[in-house]
Amino acid sequence: MESDHTPTISLPASIIDNLFDAIILITWQDEIDYMNAAAISLFDLPGNRPPRQRLDMMLQGDDLQTLKTLVEAVRQTNTIQRHEYVRSSGDGRQVSIDLSAFSVRSHAGIVTEIAVIGKDITCLKTLQQDLAGWNTHFRTIIDAVPQLIWENDRNGVAIYFNKRWFEYSGLSKEQSTGPGWQVLIHPSDVHAVEQWQDSFLSGEAFAGEGRLRRHDGVYEWHLLRNIPLRDGDGNILGWFGTATNIQHRKSTELELKATSERLHATLEAAVDFAIVTLDREGYIVDWNSGAEKIFGYQRNEVLGKFVDIFFTPEDRYGGIPMEEIRRAETAGHSLDERWHLRKDGSRFFMSGVMAPIAAPSILGFVKIARDITDRKLAEEALFLSEQRQSIAIQSTKMGEWDWNIPADIMQRNQDACQLMGLEPDAHREGYSSFFSGIHPEDLYMVRQQVETAIGGTNILQSEFRVIRADSGQTVWVSIYGRIITHIEGISIRMIGVIYDITARKKLEKQKDDFISIASHELKTPVSSIKGYSQLVLHALNEKGDTENVQLLKKMNGQVDRLTKLLFALLDSNSVLEGKLRLNPEPFDLNMLIEQEVMEQQLVFAGRRLVQKLQPLPIIHADRSRIRQVLTNLISNAAKYSPEGSDIIISTNDAQDGAMVKVTDFGIGISTDEQQRIFERYYRVSGEGWNRQSFGLGLYISLEIIKQHQGSMGVESIRGKGSTFYFKLPYS
């Protein structure tokens, strides 16, 4: 039988004989014309086969029947025929064989033989069976998961869905095939379909959220994903998609959002309370409209700023903001009542509490506070009233005044007018008339103090000279006033008292003159006594008179104390007369502190002087005077702290100057006495304080720092210790 669609074999016999596939050529007379080595092996035939044997002589059983049927089919149809069957090999194995048969033509186009090609496909069949098993196992797993799962072909057409898909959607396979999940999407979520189409065109993975319709018509939120499946060359073979139900999460988010909005509305309505949220380090992350009203900053102006932006400079220097955070973290809350700053620089008194935000570790802090300036000023007004009564006992010349600041009207009682030498009808003149009576040398100082009180401190306290309007006589007065009314942060009203202190000032002048003269006159005799006592002490030591040596040493101690007093009095007098001279030079402040600590440690061996010095730029100051300040602060700390305790001397770079702190853990100083601790001759009262102190050391130290254009202060808690600090500018 002839066919125009059958191939012609014309390969050399050597090539055909070495092919892996079995090749058999069968004549029209059913004789085997050729069989290569692979065919002999496949059908378990002997190697020394005779040529041109009949087919039924070479093969038998299923092999013979299969080949005869296949050859006859080619002869009848003149087409390629194919058949698979399983045979038993000589070693007992079951071998799967794939046979293909077709006509072989001569060069003239005449069909001469039938070619049969055989392949051992046992491994392929085993692999197919394994894959089928894995496929069944994989589909069982996919059907068991709660997600909706589908597969898209390379054209994006959905072709497979798991069991959960049909349970959720209620659709048949025919209804699902093609668009897939897109038929379930909520009309308002079509943007998810657009995102998927963009991902399909770009070949990138798709992820989005959308509501899918359930079989009962209810829409639920799902997380949608489609990822491309690629071959080894990166070509997309198809897409694997999932939809995870996130309805519960969405419902929770909506509930949290509603709760958050209600809470936010509540916080925003609390306009009389500042509610400030901080992160763990103390930086502002949120605040309400009440905080905007109280502090004067818009929300966007403070986000990311450190909380100390609202604290006064003295509290910032003292580390109060971080101490408040530390207390909140360790104790669970931190109460705070102190003066704070608004954006415009004005001060107000705030009461608040800070608490940690924990879940379960501390994530940040929240501070709730309110402006109680008016209450504080009312308390101060009461204090002022009490002070008036106290002063009235001391002086019958006390005047009272009440200043309406916006209207610039000052009401004075008769005593106040008489003290200033004003006519009684001048009791309602403006404050400018008050300034006109101040001595020219004191005028600038008083103006500055008044502006400071109005601008934020709310307290006016000063002593100055007044030239009486009626007689031109100069008198000394003391004035004390308090702001007692604010409107929207603006000072409205100040009340106060004024009284004559001329007699006191004269006595102080006489005392200062006496001290100055006495100090200078006593300096030389005391030095002589010291010199003679040293000579006598040397002589007694040589004679071995130990009893008198001890007496003389005690006398020398008293002479040293007297010498120290004389130098302190001389320094004090120099300060008063403006004659305290400085000899500034550049030096390393930390090195000076190390030298001073080394010497003081020998004197106070029962205390441990701890240095915590940070790198500082070179300062320009009077080295000996700064050492005098350090000596005073360290010796005071040692005197008023228990045996075996630490005294910490620390420095840090405050950008525009060097900050030095001396901290002890001794008896501490009460709040009231902290206000007067730097006054001349003032000595703290109470148990544990040295009544032999002259009351001059801190006064002179403050004046030395002031002469350097620096600042000095104290922070203390009674019974827990004190920190004295000073700041020196770099230039």
FENQUICOR-V583800 format. One record per residue. N is the residue number from 1. RES is the residue in one small letter. SS is DSSP state (alpha for helix, beta for strand, coil for the rest). NEAR is the number of other C-alpha atoms within 8 Angstrom. D_CENTER is the distance of its C-alpha to the mean C-alpha in Angstrom with 2 decimals. Layout:
n,res,ss,near,d_center
N,RES,SS,NEAR,D_CENTER
N,RES,SS,NEAR,D_CENTER
This chain:
n,res,ss,near,d_center
1,m,coil,6,92.34
2,e,coil,7,90.77
3,s,coil,9,87.37
4,d,coil,4,85.76
5,h,coil,5,82.26
6,t,coil,12,82.56
7,p,coil,8,81.40
8,t,coil,8,83.65
9,i,coil,6,82.98
10,s,coil,4,84.11
11,l,coil,6,81.86
12,p,coil,6,83.64
13,a,alpha,6,84.45
14,s,alpha,6,82.49
15,i,alpha,8,79.23
16,i,alpha,10,79.92
17,d,alpha,9,80.86
18,n,coil,9,77.47
19,l,coil,8,75.29
20,f,coil,5,73.09
21,d,coil,9,74.36
22,a,beta,16,77.79
23,i,beta,14,80.47
24,i,beta,13,83.91
25,l,beta,12,86.67
26,i,beta,15,89.26
27,t,beta,11,92.58
28,w,coil,8,94.32
29,q,coil,5,96.51
30,d,coil,8,93.48
31,e,beta,11,93.76
32,i,beta,14,90.73
33,d,beta,11,91.17
34,y,beta,10,87.99
35,m,beta,11,85.20
36,n,coil,12,82.46
37,a,alpha,9,81.00
38,a,alpha,13,77.97
39,a,alpha,13,80.37
40,i,alpha,13,82.48
41,s,alpha,8,79.40
42,l,alpha,9,78.02
43,f,coil,9,81.31
44,d,coil,8,82.20
45,l,coil,8,85.43
46,p,coil,6,87.47
47,g,coil,5,86.98
48,n,coil,4,90.74
49,r,coil,5,91.38
50,p,coil,5,94.64
51,p,coil,7,94.38
52,r,coil,8,94.96
53,q,beta,10,95.02
54,r,beta,9,94.90
55,l,alpha,11,91.58
56,d,alpha,7,92.92
57,m,alpha,7,94.06
58,m,alpha,8,90.62
59,l,coil,9,88.38
60,q,coil,9,88.78
61,g,alpha,6,87.14
62,d,alpha,7,83.95
63,d,alpha,10,83.62
64,l,alpha,11,87.11
65,q,alpha,9,86.83
66,t,alpha,8,83.41
67,l,alpha,8,84.65
68,k,alpha,8,87.94
69,t,alpha,8,86.22
70,l,alpha,12,83.73
71,v,alpha,11,86.52
72,e,alpha,8,88.73
73,a,alpha,10,85.88
74,v,alpha,15,85.49
75,r,alpha,9,89.24
76,q,alpha,7,89.36
77,t,alpha,6,86.34
78,n,coil,13,86.19
79,t,coil,10,82.33
80,i,coil,10,79.72
81,q,beta,10,79.43
82,r,beta,9,76.64
83,h,beta,8,76.51
84,e,beta,8,74.36
85,y,beta,7,75.80
86,v,beta,8,75.31
87,r,beta,10,77.87
88,s,beta,8,78.38
89,s,coil,10,78.28
90,g,coil,6,80.61
91,d,coil,4,78.02
92,g,coil,6,77.43
93,r,coil,7,74.17
94,q,beta,8,73.66
95,v,beta,11,73.13
96,s,beta,12,71.95
97,i,beta,13,73.82
98,d,beta,12,73.37
99,l,beta,11,76.66
100,s,beta,11,77.27
101,a,beta,14,80.87
102,f,beta,15,82.29
103,s,beta,19,85.53
104,v,beta,13,86.32
105,r,beta,14,88.50
106,s,coil,9,90.77
107,h,coil,5,90.72
108,a,coil,5,93.23
109,g,coil,6,90.88
110,i,coil,8,92.89
111,v,beta,11,91.04
112,t,beta,10,92.13
113,e,beta,11,89.80
114,i,beta,14,86.88
115,a,beta,12,83.72
116,v,beta,13,81.49
117,i,beta,11,78.00
118,g,beta,12,76.32
119,k,beta,9,72.80
120,d,beta,10,71.46
121,i,coil,10,68.50
122,t,alpha,9,67.99
123,c,alpha,7,64.49
124,l,alpha,7,63.54
125,k,alpha,9,64.81
126,t,alpha,8,62.92
127,l,alpha,8,59.68
128,q,alpha,8,60.33
129,q,alpha,8,60.91
130,d,alpha,8,57.68
131,l,alpha,8,55.74
132,a,alpha,8,57.38
133,g,alpha,8,56.32
134,w,alpha,8,52.73
135,n,alpha,8,52.77
136,t,alpha,8,54.03
137,h,alpha,8,51.41
138,f,alpha,8,48.59
139,r,alpha,9,49.80
140,t,alpha,8,50.05
141,i,alpha,8,46.37
142,i,alpha,10,45.39
143,d,alpha,9,47.50
144,a,alpha,8,45.81
145,v,coil,7,42.14
146,p,coil,6,40.83
147,q,coil,10,39.69
148,l,beta,11,42.06
149,i,beta,13,43.04
150,w,beta,14,45.23
151,e,beta,12,46.41
152,n,beta,14,47.17
153,d,beta,11,49.65
154,r,coil,9,49.04
155,n,coil,6,50.03
156,g,coil,9,47.39
157,v,coil,11,50.04
158,a,beta,14,49.05
159,i,beta,10,51.64
160,y,beta,8,50.40
161,f,beta,12,48.68
162,n,coil,12,47.93
163,k,alpha,9,49.41
164,r,alpha,13,46.32
165,w,alpha,13,46.61
166,f,alpha,12,50.09
167,e,alpha,8,49.26
168,y,alpha,8,46.37
169,s,alpha,10,48.02
170,g,coil,9,51.62
171,l,coil,8,52.79
172,s,coil,7,55.44
173,k,alpha,8,55.02
174,e,alpha,5,57.07
175,q,alpha,6,54.86
176,s,alpha,12,51.67
177,t,coil,11,52.88
178,g,beta,7,51.86
179,p,coil,9,48.97
180,g,alpha,10,47.40
181,w,alpha,8,44.31
182,q,alpha,7,44.72
183,v,alpha,7,47.56
184,l,coil,9,45.27
185,i,beta,12,42.41
186,h,coil,11,41.83
187,p,alpha,5,43.15
188,s,alpha,5,39.81
189,d,alpha,10,38.07
190,v,alpha,9,40.40
191,h,alpha,7,37.47
192,a,alpha,10,36.88
193,v,alpha,9,40.48
194,e,alpha,8,39.89
195,q,alpha,10,36.82
196,w,alpha,11,39.02
197,q,alpha,8,41.80
198,d,alpha,8,39.53
199,s,alpha,11,38.30
200,f,alpha,11,41.95
201,l,alpha,6,43.04
202,s,alpha,6,40.26
203,g,coil,8,40.57
204,e,coil,8,36.85
205,a,coil,10,35.50
206,f,beta,12,35.07
207,a,beta,9,32.46
208,g,beta,9,32.33
209,e,beta,9,32.59
210,g,beta,12,35.70
211,r,beta,11,37.98
212,l,beta,12,41.12
213,r,beta,13,44.29
214,r,coil,12,45.43
215,h,coil,10,49.16
216,d,coil,5,49.44
217,g,coil,6,47.92
218,v,coil,7,44.48
219,y,beta,9,41.53
220,e,beta,11,38.52
221,w,beta,12,35.25
222,h,beta,13,35.16
223,l,beta,12,32.97
224,l,beta,13,35.45
225,r,beta,11,35.60
226,n,beta,12,38.31
227,i,beta,10,38.18
228,p,beta,12,40.99
229,l,beta,9,43.30
230,r,beta,10,44.50
231,d,coil,8,47.30
232,g,coil,5,47.20
233,d,coil,5,47.60
234,g,coil,6,44.72
235,n,coil,7,47.07
236,i,beta,11,46.03
237,l,beta,10,48.35
238,g,beta,13,46.80
239,w,beta,14,43.68
240,f,beta,12,42.19
241,g,beta,12,40.60
242,t,beta,11,38.88
243,a,beta,11,37.86
244,t,beta,10,35.55
245,n,beta,10,35.73
246,i,coil,10,32.36
247,q,alpha,9,33.97
248,h,alpha,7,32.38
249,r,alpha,7,28.86
250,k,alpha,9,29.65
251,s,alpha,8,31.17
252,t,alpha,8,28.14
253,e,alpha,8,25.88
254,l,alpha,8,28.35
255,e,alpha,8,28.44
256,l,alpha,8,24.66
257,k,alpha,8,24.71
258,a,alpha,8,27.57
259,t,alpha,8,25.90
260,s,alpha,8,22.70
261,e,alpha,8,24.99
262,r,alpha,8,26.93
263,l,alpha,8,23.91
264,h,alpha,8,22.61
265,a,alpha,8,26.16
266,t,alpha,8,26.33
267,l,alpha,11,23.17
268,e,alpha,10,24.44
269,a,alpha,8,27.81
270,a,coil,10,26.48
271,v,coil,12,26.77
272,d,coil,8,27.48
273,f,coil,12,24.13
274,a,beta,17,20.71
275,i,beta,13,18.23
276,v,beta,13,14.59
277,t,beta,12,11.78
278,l,beta,14,8.27
279,d,beta,11,5.23
280,r,coil,9,5.37
281,e,coil,6,4.14
282,g,coil,12,6.45
283,y,beta,12,5.89
284,i,beta,15,8.85
285,v,beta,10,9.29
286,d,beta,9,12.97
287,w,beta,12,15.93
288,n,coil,13,19.68
289,s,alpha,12,22.80
290,g,alpha,14,23.45
291,a,alpha,15,20.40
292,e,alpha,13,21.78
293,k,alpha,9,25.14
294,i,alpha,12,24.19
295,f,alpha,10,21.77
296,g,coil,10,23.53
297,y,coil,11,20.62
298,q,coil,7,20.64
299,r,alpha,10,17.71
300,n,alpha,5,17.16
301,e,alpha,6,17.23
302,v,alpha,9,14.12
303,l,coil,10,11.73
304,g,coil,7,8.71
305,k,coil,8,10.15
306,f,beta,8,9.23
307,v,alpha,11,11.29
308,d,alpha,7,13.87
309,i,alpha,7,15.43
310,f,alpha,9,17.71
311,f,beta,12,18.78
312,t,coil,9,22.01
313,p,alpha,6,22.28
314,e,alpha,6,23.86
315,d,alpha,10,21.10
316,r,alpha,11,18.45
317,y,alpha,7,20.81
318,g,coil,7,21.22
319,g,coil,8,17.56
320,i,alpha,9,17.95
321,p,alpha,11,14.48
322,m,alpha,8,12.91
323,e,alpha,8,16.16
324,e,alpha,11,15.88
325,i,alpha,12,12.57
326,r,alpha,8,14.35
327,r,alpha,11,17.44
328,a,alpha,13,15.95
329,e,alpha,11,14.53
330,t,alpha,7,17.89
331,a,alpha,7,20.38
332,g,coil,9,19.08
333,h,coil,12,19.16
334,s,beta,12,19.24
335,l,beta,8,21.98
336,d,beta,10,21.85
337,e,beta,8,24.81
338,r,beta,7,24.78
339,w,beta,10,25.24
340,h,beta,11,22.50
341,l,beta,14,22.64
342,r,coil,13,23.28
343,k,coil,8,22.78
344,d,coil,6,26.42
345,g,coil,8,25.93
346,s,coil,11,27.98
347,r,beta,11,27.16
348,f,beta,13,27.30
349,f,beta,12,27.20
350,m,beta,14,24.61
351,s,beta,12,24.69
352,g,beta,11,21.77
353,v,beta,11,20.11
354,m,beta,15,16.55
355,a,beta,12,16.26
356,p,beta,13,13.85
357,i,beta,9,13.59
358,a,beta,8,14.96
359,a,coil,6,16.50
360,p,coil,4,17.55
361,s,coil,5,14.49
362,i,beta,11,11.83
363,l,beta,10,9.53
364,g,beta,13,8.48
365,f,beta,15,10.99
366,v,beta,12,13.77
367,k,beta,12,15.88
368,i,beta,11,19.47
369,a,beta,11,21.61
370,r,beta,11,24.88
371,d,beta,11,26.89
372,i,coil,10,29.70
373,t,alpha,9,30.97
374,d,alpha,9,34.47
375,r,alpha,7,34.69
376,k,alpha,9,33.55
377,l,alpha,12,36.07
378,a,alpha,9,38.72
379,e,alpha,8,38.15
380,e,alpha,10,38.45
381,a,alpha,11,41.60
382,l,alpha,8,43.02
383,f,alpha,8,42.21
384,l,alpha,11,43.92
385,s,alpha,8,46.90
386,e,alpha,8,47.16
387,q,alpha,8,46.93
388,r,alpha,9,49.71
389,q,alpha,8,51.91
390,s,alpha,8,51.16
391,i,alpha,9,51.96
392,a,alpha,10,55.02
393,i,alpha,7,56.44
394,q,alpha,6,56.04
395,s,coil,8,57.34
396,t,coil,6,59.67
397,k,coil,9,58.43
398,m,coil,13,54.99
399,g,beta,14,54.25
400,e,beta,12,51.86
401,w,beta,13,50.16
402,d,beta,11,48.15
403,w,beta,12,46.48
404,n,beta,11,45.77
405,i,coil,10,43.27
406,p,coil,5,43.39
407,a,coil,5,47.20
408,d,coil,9,47.52
409,i,beta,11,50.08
410,m,beta,13,50.34
411,q,beta,10,52.64
412,r,beta,13,54.12
413,n,coil,10,56.56
414,q,alpha,9,59.87
415,d,alpha,11,58.70
416,a,alpha,14,55.86
417,c,alpha,15,58.34
418,q,alpha,10,60.88
419,l,alpha,12,58.35
420,m,alpha,11,57.51
421,g,coil,10,61.21
422,l,coil,11,60.73
423,e,coil,8,63.24
424,p,alpha,8,62.62
425,d,alpha,5,62.31
426,a,alpha,8,59.24
427,h,coil,12,57.09
428,r,coil,9,55.32
429,e,coil,9,54.72
430,g,coil,9,51.32
431,y,alpha,10,48.97
432,s,alpha,6,50.21
433,s,alpha,8,53.52
434,f,alpha,8,51.70
435,f,alpha,8,50.18
436,s,alpha,6,53.67
437,g,coil,11,54.85
438,i,beta,12,52.20
439,h,coil,11,53.42
440,p,alpha,6,52.45
441,e,alpha,5,50.81
442,d,alpha,10,48.46
443,l,alpha,10,47.88
444,y,alpha,8,44.76
445,m,alpha,7,43.05
446,v,alpha,10,43.84
447,r,alpha,8,42.72
448,q,alpha,8,39.30
449,q,alpha,11,39.01
450,v,alpha,9,40.04
451,e,alpha,8,37.56
452,t,alpha,10,34.71
453,a,alpha,12,35.79
454,i,alpha,11,36.05
455,g,alpha,11,32.77
456,g,alpha,10,30.60
457,t,alpha,9,31.80
458,n,coil,10,34.62
459,i,beta,10,36.77
460,l,beta,11,39.72
461,q,beta,9,41.44
462,s,beta,9,43.78
463,e,beta,8,47.14
464,f,beta,11,49.29
465,r,beta,11,52.86
466,v,beta,12,54.69
467,i,beta,12,57.96
468,r,coil,14,60.11
469,a,coil,9,61.35
470,d,coil,6,64.83
471,s,coil,6,65.75
472,g,coil,7,63.33
473,q,coil,6,62.66
474,t,beta,9,59.27
475,v,beta,11,57.60
476,w,beta,12,54.29
477,v,beta,13,52.14
478,s,beta,12,48.96
479,i,beta,12,46.89
480,y,beta,11,44.20
481,g,beta,12,42.51
482,r,beta,14,39.69
483,i,beta,15,38.20
484,i,beta,13,38.98
485,t,beta,10,38.43
486,h,beta,11,35.69
487,i,beta,7,35.85
488,e,coil,4,32.63
489,g,coil,7,31.16
490,i,beta,6,34.34
491,s,beta,12,36.44
492,i,beta,12,39.85
493,r,beta,12,41.84
494,m,beta,14,42.18
495,i,beta,13,44.78
496,g,beta,12,45.95
497,v,beta,12,48.79
498,i,beta,13,50.68
499,y,beta,13,53.20
500,d,beta,12,55.45
501,i,coil,10,54.40
502,t,alpha,9,57.11
503,a,alpha,7,58.94
504,r,alpha,7,55.83
505,k,alpha,9,54.98
506,k,alpha,8,58.57
507,l,alpha,8,58.41
508,e,alpha,8,55.13
509,k,alpha,8,56.81
510,q,alpha,8,59.82
511,k,alpha,8,57.69
512,d,alpha,9,55.68
513,d,alpha,8,58.94
514,f,alpha,8,60.43
515,i,alpha,10,57.40
516,s,alpha,11,57.46
517,i,alpha,8,61.20
518,a,alpha,8,61.11
519,s,alpha,12,58.25
520,h,alpha,9,60.08
521,e,alpha,8,63.43
522,l,alpha,9,62.16
523,k,alpha,10,60.18
524,t,alpha,8,63.34
525,p,alpha,8,65.15
526,v,alpha,11,62.13
527,s,alpha,9,61.71
528,s,alpha,8,65.42
529,i,alpha,9,65.14
530,k,alpha,10,62.28
531,g,alpha,8,64.41
532,y,alpha,8,67.51
533,s,alpha,10,65.67
534,q,alpha,8,64.36
535,l,alpha,8,67.97
536,v,alpha,8,69.28
537,l,alpha,11,66.51
538,h,alpha,8,67.48
539,a,alpha,8,71.14
540,l,alpha,12,70.54
541,n,alpha,10,68.49
542,e,alpha,7,71.42
543,k,alpha,6,73.83
544,g,coil,6,71.61
545,d,coil,9,71.54
546,t,alpha,8,68.34
547,e,alpha,6,68.78
548,n,alpha,8,69.01
549,v,alpha,11,66.25
550,q,alpha,8,63.84
551,l,alpha,8,65.04
552,l,alpha,10,64.63
553,k,alpha,9,61.07
554,k,alpha,8,60.22
555,m,alpha,8,61.87
556,n,alpha,10,59.84
557,g,alpha,8,56.64
558,q,alpha,8,57.72
559,v,alpha,11,58.69
560,d,alpha,8,55.23
561,r,alpha,8,53.67
562,l,alpha,9,56.06
563,t,alpha,11,55.22
564,k,alpha,8,51.50
565,l,alpha,9,52.28
566,l,alpha,11,54.46
567,f,alpha,9,51.82
568,a,alpha,11,49.22
569,l,alpha,12,51.74
570,l,alpha,11,52.52
571,d,alpha,10,48.85
572,s,alpha,11,48.47
573,n,alpha,11,51.54
574,s,alpha,10,50.33
575,v,alpha,11,47.15
576,l,alpha,7,49.24
577,e,coil,7,51.60
578,g,coil,6,48.86
579,k,coil,7,50.35
580,l,coil,8,47.42
581,r,coil,4,47.50
582,l,coil,8,44.66
583,n,coil,7,45.20
584,p,beta,8,41.93
585,e,beta,8,41.35
586,p,beta,8,38.49
587,f,beta,9,37.19
588,d,coil,10,34.35
589,l,alpha,9,32.83
590,n,alpha,10,31.34
591,m,alpha,7,34.81
592,l,alpha,9,36.43
593,i,alpha,10,34.17
594,e,alpha,9,35.02
595,q,alpha,8,38.70
596,e,alpha,11,38.55
597,v,alpha,9,36.71
598,m,alpha,8,39.34
599,e,alpha,8,42.14
600,q,alpha,11,40.63
601,q,alpha,11,39.98
602,l,alpha,7,43.76
603,v,alpha,6,44.49
604,f,coil,8,42.04
605,a,coil,7,42.45
606,g,coil,7,41.51
607,r,coil,12,37.88
608,r,beta,10,35.24
609,l,beta,10,33.77
610,v,beta,8,30.34
611,q,beta,8,29.00
612,k,beta,8,25.32
613,l,beta,9,25.87
614,q,coil,8,23.49
615,p,coil,7,25.20
616,l,coil,10,26.67
617,p,coil,6,28.85
618,i,coil,9,32.52
619,i,beta,13,33.31
620,h,beta,10,36.61
621,a,beta,12,37.99
622,d,beta,10,40.94
623,r,alpha,10,40.40
624,s,alpha,6,42.85
625,r,alpha,9,41.60
626,i,alpha,11,37.93
627,r,alpha,11,39.25
628,q,alpha,9,41.19
629,v,alpha,10,37.99
630,l,alpha,10,36.32
631,t,alpha,10,39.52
632,n,alpha,11,39.57
633,l,alpha,11,35.97
634,i,alpha,11,36.18
635,s,alpha,9,39.67
636,n,alpha,8,38.70
637,a,alpha,13,35.76
638,a,alpha,12,38.21
639,k,alpha,6,40.92
640,y,coil,10,38.88
641,s,coil,12,36.92
642,p,coil,8,38.48
643,e,coil,6,40.19
644,g,coil,7,38.04
645,s,coil,10,34.69
646,d,beta,10,32.06
647,i,beta,15,31.69
648,i,beta,12,28.53
649,i,beta,13,28.93
650,s,beta,11,25.72
651,t,beta,12,25.02
652,n,beta,11,22.15
653,d,beta,11,22.17
654,a,coil,7,21.48
655,q,coil,5,22.05
656,d,coil,7,25.31
657,g,beta,10,26.63
658,a,beta,15,26.62
659,m,beta,12,25.38
660,v,beta,11,27.44
661,k,beta,12,27.00
662,v,beta,14,29.58
663,t,beta,12,28.55
664,d,beta,13,31.11
665,f,coil,13,31.25
666,g,coil,12,34.60
667,i,coil,12,36.22
668,g,coil,12,33.90
669,i,coil,13,34.95
670,s,coil,9,35.22
671,t,alpha,8,33.49
672,d,alpha,6,36.90
673,e,alpha,9,37.97
674,q,alpha,11,34.76
675,q,coil,7,36.04
676,r,coil,8,39.25
677,i,coil,10,38.34
678,f,coil,9,38.79
679,e,coil,10,42.15
680,r,coil,7,45.31
681,y,coil,8,47.21
682,y,coil,10,44.70
683,r,coil,9,44.47
684,v,coil,8,42.20
685,s,coil,6,44.33
686,g,coil,5,44.00
687,e,coil,4,44.42
688,g,coil,6,43.33
689,w,coil,8,43.51
690,n,coil,5,46.05
691,r,coil,6,48.73
692,q,coil,4,50.18
693,s,coil,6,47.26
694,f,coil,8,48.43
695,g,coil,11,45.50
696,l,coil,13,45.27
697,g,alpha,9,42.66
698,l,alpha,12,39.50
699,y,alpha,13,41.46
700,i,alpha,12,42.49
701,s,alpha,11,39.04
702,l,alpha,11,37.49
703,e,alpha,9,40.26
704,i,alpha,11,39.80
705,i,alpha,15,36.10
706,k,alpha,9,37.10
707,q,alpha,8,39.77
708,h,coil,9,37.06
709,q,coil,8,35.24
710,g,coil,11,32.47
711,s,beta,10,31.11
712,m,beta,10,31.33
713,g,beta,7,30.22
714,v,beta,9,29.84
715,e,beta,9,27.59
716,s,beta,13,29.39
717,i,beta,11,29.87
718,r,coil,9,33.47
719,g,coil,8,34.10
720,k,coil,10,30.74
721,g,beta,15,30.93
722,s,beta,15,30.18
723,t,beta,11,28.14
724,f,beta,12,30.13
725,y,beta,11,28.41
726,f,beta,12,29.64
727,k,beta,12,28.40
728,l,beta,13,30.72
729,p,beta,11,30.44
730,y,coil,10,30.86
731,s,coil,4,33.71
